[in-house]
Amino acid sequence: MRGGEFPDGAKVLRAKIDMSSPNLNMRDPVIYRILNSRHQRTGDKWCIYPMYDFAHCIEDSVEGITHSICTLEFEDHRPLYDWFLKELEIYRPRQIEFARLNMSYTVMSKRKLLKLVEEGRVSGWDDPRMPTVSGLRRRGYPPEVLEEFCRRIGVAKANSTVDISLLEFCARDYLNSITPRVMAVLDPVKVVIENYPRGKTEELEAVNNPEDPSAGTRMIPFSGEIYIERQDFMENPPRKFFRLSPGREVRLKHAYYITCREVIKDPSGEVKEIRCRYDPLSKGGETPDKRKVRGTLHWVSVPHAVDIRVRLYDRLFREEDPLSAGKETGFEDTVNPESLKIMEDCKGEPSLGGASPGQRFQFLRKGYFAADTEDAFGGVPVFNQTVSLRDTWARISAKNKKTGSKGS
């Protein structure tokens, strides 16, 4: 076999143990097979290769492993692991089995993940939707989040599935304390403040992270033309919508109170521009009459905005358990077509123009994002969404659609 006298599959080398053993793994298992394939390290020197069960225990012994941690499917292989070590009279590590980590709305099997890569359903092993270390890193998950997630779920002997929302909770909890806050508008609509002095620009002080006083402050430019989120304006708002609408006053974060006076639309009826007036005595959210408003909006100054591109992510699969009964094959057909949404015409405050690859931010009222480590779109900075923030109005709106209600 070693001399290359036989073709692939013609011969195998087996360990003589016990063909009557109730454990199939102990019935004279194959330990070497012929494989005439070029190896990336040894070239064509070898044409025989060991089977996993034979190599596994020897490698652990040679490397001085004390505890070989395996998933539950290797529990029946442990007697063979111990038999080889005993017969070879070499150092004997201890094999311990535990339940494989399974998460909802994804798959953890490398073989199945490889199929997604090979079929082009994801961009690669480091696609931010993938449950791989490289994918999670590119999406903006710090190591501390993964460590806390693993600490919370612990080690078990029974197979179970962990809800992916627990991982997202760990991410929010950690990133909240370390990420600087910035303002970015993903779907912009222009607001013109009619009574703001034309051509004037002022610098407003903004706290970088209210959870961390040592993070300090930064200065952001404000002008008479700003961008706000298109979804932050409704011409005919329902109850519990406290954002901008005709005649309603809202607060601009770090800036002033504004009141909507007029709406400009294009020929198709889409809102093109919102005309407002501001209260110059409301800077920073304080007014002489101490009045309060219900809505606070983030914004970006039009003359100072930087173009950014944003990738929003959803669950990789449509179904909570992609491998449920009958889906061992064809599971890839349940990949969520809405798992990636690319926003190309986003606007960010000036500081985002110089973001370093991998740098993490909280986009106010939107979520946590990380500057992409792999690419930029025509020189435009790209930011990958790590995890969203909880949006109260989005939950109310989704509930309304489900129940058909308009009043709440």
Secondary structure per residue as TSV (DSSP state, phi and psi in degrees):
chain	resnum	aa	ss	phi	psi
A	1	M	-	360.0	-46.1
A	2	R	T	-68.6	-29.1
A	3	G	T	-80.7	-1.5
A	4	G	S	78.8	25.1
A	5	E	-	-80.9	-13.4
A	6	F	S	-124.8	150.1
A	7	P	-	-77.7	169.4
A	8	D	T	-54.5	133.1
A	9	G	T	83.2	-6.8
A	10	A	S	-73.0	-36.5
A	11	K	-	-136.6	154.2
A	12	V	E	-139.4	159.1
A	13	L	E	-109.3	125.8
A	14	R	E	-117.1	152.3
A	15	A	-	-89.9	127.0
A	16	K	-	-82.7	107.6
A	17	I	-	-124.0	-87.7
A	18	D	-	-157.8	104.4
A	19	M	T	-70.6	-11.4
A	20	S	T	-98.7	4.6
A	21	S	-	-63.5	138.3
A	22	P	S	-67.3	-18.3
A	23	N	S	-91.8	114.1
A	24	L	G	-57.8	-28.5
A	25	N	G	-68.7	-18.4
A	26	M	G	-95.6	2.9
A	27	R	S	-89.0	77.5
A	28	D	S	45.0	65.1
A	29	P	-	-69.9	150.2
A	30	V	E	-69.8	132.4
A	31	I	E	-118.7	-18.1
A	32	Y	E	-139.6	142.4
A	33	R	E	-136.6	162.2
A	34	I	E	-86.9	132.9
A	35	L	-	-148.2	100.3
A	36	N	-	-82.7	79.7
A	37	S	-	-138.9	139.0
A	38	R	-	-69.5	131.4
A	39	H	B	-94.7	142.7
A	40	Q	T	-67.1	-17.0
A	41	R	T	-110.6	-42.9
A	42	T	T	-101.4	1.9
A	43	G	B	65.1	-129.7
A	44	D	T	-102.1	17.7
A	45	K	S	-65.1	-36.3
A	46	W	-	-114.6	143.0
A	47	C	-	-126.3	7.1
A	48	I	E	-124.9	143.3
A	49	Y	E	-137.4	144.3
A	50	P	E	-76.9	152.0
A	51	M	-	-76.8	159.4
A	52	Y	H	-57.5	-46.8
A	53	D	H	-60.1	-32.4
A	54	F	H	-78.7	-44.1
A	55	A	H	-72.1	-36.1
A	56	H	H	-55.5	-54.3
A	57	C	H	-68.2	-37.0
A	58	I	H	-67.2	-42.9
A	59	E	H	-61.9	-43.1
A	60	D	H	-59.9	-41.3
A	61	S	H	-66.9	-47.6
A	62	V	H	-62.0	-37.5
A	63	E	T	-84.3	-1.1
A	64	G	T	73.3	28.8
A	65	I	-	-66.9	132.8
A	66	T	S	-87.4	-43.4
A	67	H	E	-131.8	118.1
A	68	S	E	-92.8	108.3
A	69	I	E	-92.2	119.8
A	70	C	E	-127.7	162.0
A	71	T	E	-82.0	167.0
A	72	L	G	-58.6	-27.8
A	73	E	G	-66.8	-12.4
A	74	F	G	-93.7	3.4
A	75	E	G	-61.8	-41.1
A	76	D	G	-71.3	-12.9
A	77	H	G	-91.0	-10.9
A	78	R	H	-60.6	-41.1
A	79	P	H	-58.2	-36.8
A	80	L	H	-70.0	-41.1
A	81	Y	H	-53.5	-50.1
A	82	D	H	-69.1	-35.1
A	83	W	H	-63.9	-45.6
A	84	F	H	-60.5	-45.3
A	85	L	H	-64.0	-39.5
A	86	K	H	-66.7	-46.5
A	87	E	H	-68.3	-32.0
A	88	L	H	-82.5	-9.8
A	89	E	T	54.0	50.4
A	90	I	-	-122.6	169.6
A	91	Y	-	-52.6	138.0
A	92	R	-	-113.8	102.0
A	93	P	-	-69.5	170.3
A	94	R	E	-109.4	125.7
A	95	Q	E	-91.8	130.9
A	96	I	E	-128.4	133.5
A	97	E	E	-104.2	148.6
A	98	F	E	-145.0	167.8
A	99	A	-	-72.7	138.6
A	100	R	-	-65.9	143.6
A	101	L	-	-74.8	120.2
A	102	N	E	-121.4	136.6
A	103	M	E	-122.5	149.6
A	104	S	T	-68.3	151.8
A	105	Y	T	63.0	22.5
A	106	T	S	-156.9	175.9
A	107	V	-	-124.9	149.0
A	108	M	-	-110.8	-10.3
A	109	S	-	-67.8	126.8
A	110	K	H	-62.9	-35.3
A	111	R	H	-63.8	-41.6
A	112	K	H	-74.3	-36.8
A	113	L	H	-64.2	-37.7
A	114	L	H	-60.3	-37.9
A	115	K	H	-63.3	-38.9
A	116	L	H	-62.9	-38.9
A	117	V	H	-68.7	-47.9
A	118	E	H	-65.2	-32.8
A	119	E	T	-85.6	-0.5
A	120	G	T	73.3	19.0
A	121	R	S	-76.8	-18.8
A	122	V	S	-132.0	165.9
A	123	S	S	-80.7	-12.6
A	124	G	-	158.7	-177.1
A	125	W	T	-63.4	-25.9
A	126	D	T	-98.5	15.5
A	127	D	-	-57.5	129.2
A	128	P	T	-60.8	-10.3
A	129	R	T	-86.0	-12.9
A	130	M	S	-80.4	144.2
A	131	P	S	-83.8	37.5
A	132	T	S	-99.6	159.4
A	133	V	H	-61.2	-41.9
A	134	S	H	-66.6	-37.0
A	135	G	H	-68.1	-44.7
A	136	L	H	-65.5	-36.6
A	137	R	H	-63.1	-45.0
A	138	R	H	-67.1	-30.2
A	139	R	H	-74.8	-18.0
A	140	G	T	111.1	10.8
A	141	Y	-	-78.1	119.0
A	142	P	-	-73.6	157.6
A	143	P	H	-56.5	-34.7
A	144	E	H	-62.0	-31.6
A	145	V	H	-68.0	-44.1
A	146	L	H	-65.8	-37.6
A	147	E	H	-63.9	-44.0
A	148	E	H	-66.7	-38.9
A	149	F	H	-60.5	-47.1
A	150	C	H	-65.9	-35.5
A	151	R	H	-65.0	-39.1
A	152	R	H	-69.9	-40.0
A	153	I	H	-81.0	-24.2
A	154	G	-	68.2	-167.0
A	155	V	-	-117.3	130.5
A	156	A	-	-129.7	161.9
A	157	K	S	-99.2	-10.4
A	158	A	S	-106.6	136.4
A	159	N	-	-66.9	137.1
A	160	S	-	-156.4	170.1
A	161	T	E	-118.8	128.0
A	162	V	E	-91.7	133.7
A	163	D	-	-67.8	129.7
A	164	I	H	-63.5	-18.8
A	165	S	H	-65.0	-23.1
A	166	L	H	-67.0	-41.1
A	167	L	H	-61.9	-41.3
A	168	E	H	-66.3	-37.2
A	169	F	H	-61.9	-45.2
A	170	C	H	-61.0	-37.9
A	171	A	H	-65.8	-47.7
A	172	R	H	-60.4	-44.2
A	173	D	H	-61.6	-41.0
A	174	Y	H	-79.5	-46.9
A	175	L	H	-64.6	-28.8
A	176	N	H	-57.7	-32.9
A	177	S	H	-88.1	-16.5
A	178	I	H	-118.8	-15.4
A	179	T	-	-92.8	137.7
A	180	P	-	-71.8	145.9
A	181	R	E	-88.0	136.7
A	182	V	E	-138.8	168.3
A	183	M	-	-113.3	129.9
A	184	A	E	-141.2	137.1
A	185	V	E	-110.9	115.1
A	186	L	S	-84.0	-32.7
A	187	D	S	-129.7	83.2
A	188	P	E	-79.3	146.0
A	189	V	E	-134.4	140.7
A	190	K	E	-81.2	139.6
A	191	V	E	-118.4	125.8
A	192	V	E	-105.8	121.6
A	193	I	E	-93.2	102.6
A	194	E	T	-66.1	-35.6
A	195	N	T	-95.7	8.3
A	196	Y	S	-80.1	136.2
A	197	P	-	-53.8	125.4
A	198	R	T	-63.0	133.4
A	199	G	T	81.7	-3.5
A	200	K	-	-82.3	142.1
A	201	T	E	-133.2	133.9
A	202	E	E	-128.5	153.8
A	203	E	E	-98.7	126.0
A	204	L	E	-109.4	140.4
A	205	E	E	-85.1	132.7
A	206	A	E	-129.5	138.4
A	207	V	E	-73.9	133.3
A	208	N	S	-74.1	-40.2
A	209	N	-	-155.1	107.3
A	210	P	T	-63.1	-17.6
A	211	E	T	-83.2	-11.4
A	212	D	-	-138.9	92.5
A	213	P	G	-57.4	-27.7
A	214	S	G	-70.5	-12.9
A	215	A	G	-71.4	-16.9
A	216	G	-	75.6	-159.3
A	217	T	E	-130.3	170.2
A	218	R	E	-139.2	164.3
A	219	M	E	-106.4	132.0
A	220	I	E	-123.3	140.5
A	221	P	E	-79.0	144.6
A	222	F	E	-130.4	139.6
A	223	S	E	-141.7	-178.1
A	224	G	S	-77.5	-4.3
A	225	E	E	-128.5	125.4
A	226	I	E	-134.7	164.3
A	227	Y	E	-105.7	140.3
A	228	I	E	-127.5	170.1
A	229	E	E	-69.4	135.9
A	230	R	G	-59.1	-35.4
A	231	Q	G	-74.1	-8.1
A	232	D	G	-85.2	4.1
A	233	F	B	-128.2	134.2
A	234	M	-	-137.0	132.0
A	235	E	S	-72.6	-36.3
A	236	N	S	-128.1	79.2
A	237	P	-	-75.6	146.1
A	238	P	-	-81.9	177.8
A	239	R	T	-60.4	152.0
A	240	K	T	69.6	10.0
A	241	F	-	-97.2	108.1
A	242	F	-	-107.5	19.2
A	243	R	S	-92.6	-159.7
A	244	L	B	-77.7	137.9
A	245	S	-	-157.8	164.2
A	246	P	B	-52.1	127.2
A	247	G	T	81.1	-5.0
A	248	R	-	-97.4	144.3
A	249	E	E	-102.7	134.4
A	250	V	E	-133.6	167.7
A	251	R	E	-103.5	136.9
A	252	L	E	-91.7	126.0
A	253	K	T	-52.5	129.4
A	254	H	T	68.9	0.5
A	255	A	S	-124.6	-117.2
A	256	Y	-	-125.4	172.1
A	257	Y	E	-84.1	138.9
A	258	I	E	-129.5	152.8
A	259	T	E	-127.8	130.9
A	260	C	E	-73.7	129.9
A	261	R	E	-114.9	-30.8
A	262	E	E	-155.2	150.4
A	263	V	E	-122.4	128.6
A	264	I	E	-106.1	128.4
A	265	K	E	-118.2	156.4
A	266	D	-	-86.5	175.1
A	267	P	T	-57.4	-25.1
A	268	S	T	-83.3	-4.8
A	269	G	S	94.8	0.0
A	270	E	-	-80.8	141.3
A	271	V	E	-65.3	121.9
A	272	K	E	-101.4	-34.9
A	273	E	E	-156.0	144.2
A	274	I	E	-117.3	126.5
A	275	R	E	-99.2	129.1
A	276	C	E	-134.6	168.4
A	277	R	E	-124.0	151.5
A	278	Y	E	-117.8	158.7
A	279	D	E	-100.9	107.6
A	280	P	T	-64.6	-13.9
A	281	L	T	-92.4	5.7
A	282	S	-	-106.0	17.7
A	283	K	G	-57.9	130.9
A	284	G	G	77.2	4.9
A	285	G	G	91.4	6.6
A	286	E	-	-109.4	135.9
A	287	T	-	-127.3	152.6
A	288	P	T	-59.0	-32.8
A	289	D	T	-90.3	3.7
A	290	K	-	62.3	22.8
A	291	R	-	-72.7	151.5
A	292	K	-	-121.0	153.6
A	293	V	-	-121.0	157.5
A	294	R	S	-85.1	-27.1
A	295	G	-	-110.3	138.9
A	296	T	E	-126.4	126.0
A	297	L	E	-113.0	147.6
A	298	H	-	-90.0	163.7
A	299	W	-	-160.1	169.0
A	300	V	E	-143.0	135.2
A	301	S	E	-67.3	129.0
A	302	V	G	-57.9	-50.4
A	303	P	G	-66.8	-19.4
A	304	H	G	-109.7	-1.6
A	305	A	-	-68.1	145.0
A	306	V	E	-107.4	143.1
A	307	D	E	-75.3	132.7
A	308	I	E	-136.1	159.4
A	309	R	E	-118.1	136.8
A	310	V	E	-125.6	136.9
A	311	R	E	-109.9	121.1
A	312	L	E	-102.2	136.7
A	313	Y	E	-119.0	145.4
A	314	D	-	-124.0	-173.3
A	315	R	-	-57.5	142.3
A	316	L	S	-66.8	-34.4
A	317	F	B	-118.5	152.9
A	318	R	S	-73.7	-31.2
A	319	E	S	-100.3	145.4
A	320	E	S	-61.0	-39.1
A	321	D	-	-120.8	93.3
A	322	P	T	-63.4	-18.9
A	323	L	T	-108.2	27.6
A	324	S	S	-63.4	172.7
A	325	A	T	-47.7	128.2
A	326	G	T	85.5	4.9
A	327	K	-	-118.5	19.2
A	328	E	S	-61.8	-32.3
A	329	T	S	-114.5	141.4
A	330	G	S	84.5	6.6
A	331	F	G	-59.8	-30.2
A	332	E	G	-65.1	-17.7
A	333	D	G	-74.4	-10.2
A	334	T	G	-95.7	10.6
A	335	V	B	-59.0	135.1
A	336	N	-	-74.9	113.8
A	337	P	T	-67.0	-15.7
A	338	E	T	-99.3	15.9
A	339	S	S	-72.2	-15.8
A	340	L	E	-134.5	124.9
A	341	K	E	-126.3	123.9
A	342	I	E	-102.3	123.0
A	343	M	E	-104.8	114.2
A	344	E	E	-98.3	-22.0
A	345	D	E	-112.6	44.3
A	346	C	E	-84.4	158.5
A	347	K	E	-125.9	136.6
A	348	G	E	-128.7	160.2
A	349	E	-	-67.3	158.8
A	350	P	G	-53.7	-32.1
A	351	S	G	-62.0	-25.3
A	352	L	G	-72.1	-18.9
A	353	G	G	-65.1	-24.3
A	354	G	G	-109.6	23.7
A	355	A	-	-65.1	137.7
A	356	S	-	-85.1	149.6
A	357	P	T	-54.5	130.4
A	358	G	T	86.8	-8.8
A	359	Q	-	-66.9	137.3
A	360	R	E	-106.8	145.7
A	361	F	E	-141.5	158.2
A	362	Q	E	-105.0	116.0
A	363	F	E	-77.9	116.7
A	364	L	T	-51.5	130.0
A	365	R	T	67.7	6.6
A	366	K	T	-118.2	-51.0
A	367	G	E	152.6	-168.1
A	368	Y	E	-101.9	136.2
A	369	F	E	-136.2	155.5
A	370	A	E	-131.2	137.7
A	371	A	E	-63.8	132.5
A	372	D	-	-64.2	137.1
A	373	T	S	-89.4	-8.3
A	374	E	S	-106.8	-40.8
A	375	D	-	-151.4	167.3
A	376	A	-	-137.5	150.0
A	377	F	B	-95.5	99.6
A	378	G	T	58.8	34.0
A	379	G	T	86.7	-5.9
A	380	V	B	-83.7	128.2
A	381	P	-	-58.0	140.7
A	382	V	E	-115.0	134.4
A	383	F	E	-124.3	130.1
A	384	N	E	-97.7	132.7
A	385	Q	E	-72.6	124.3
A	386	T	E	-80.7	-56.1
A	387	V	E	-159.3	147.8
A	388	S	E	-81.9	165.6
A	389	L	-	-88.3	161.7
A	390	R	-	-76.2	126.9
A	391	D	-	-111.0	108.2
A	392	T	H	-60.6	-46.5
A	393	W	H	-66.9	-36.6
A	394	A	H	-60.8	-39.0
A	395	R	H	-67.4	-41.0
A	396	I	H	-64.2	-44.4
A	397	S	H	-62.6	-42.8
A	398	A	H	-64.4	-38.2
A	399	K	H	-65.2	-40.5
A	400	N	H	-60.4	-44.7
A	401	K	H	-62.3	-36.1
A	402	K	H	-72.9	-37.2
A	403	T	H	-95.6	-14.0
A	404	G	T	81.3	11.1
A	405	S	-	-83.1	148.9
A	406	K	S	-116.2	-14.1
A	407	G	-	-92.8	-13.3
A	408	S	-	-153.0	360.0
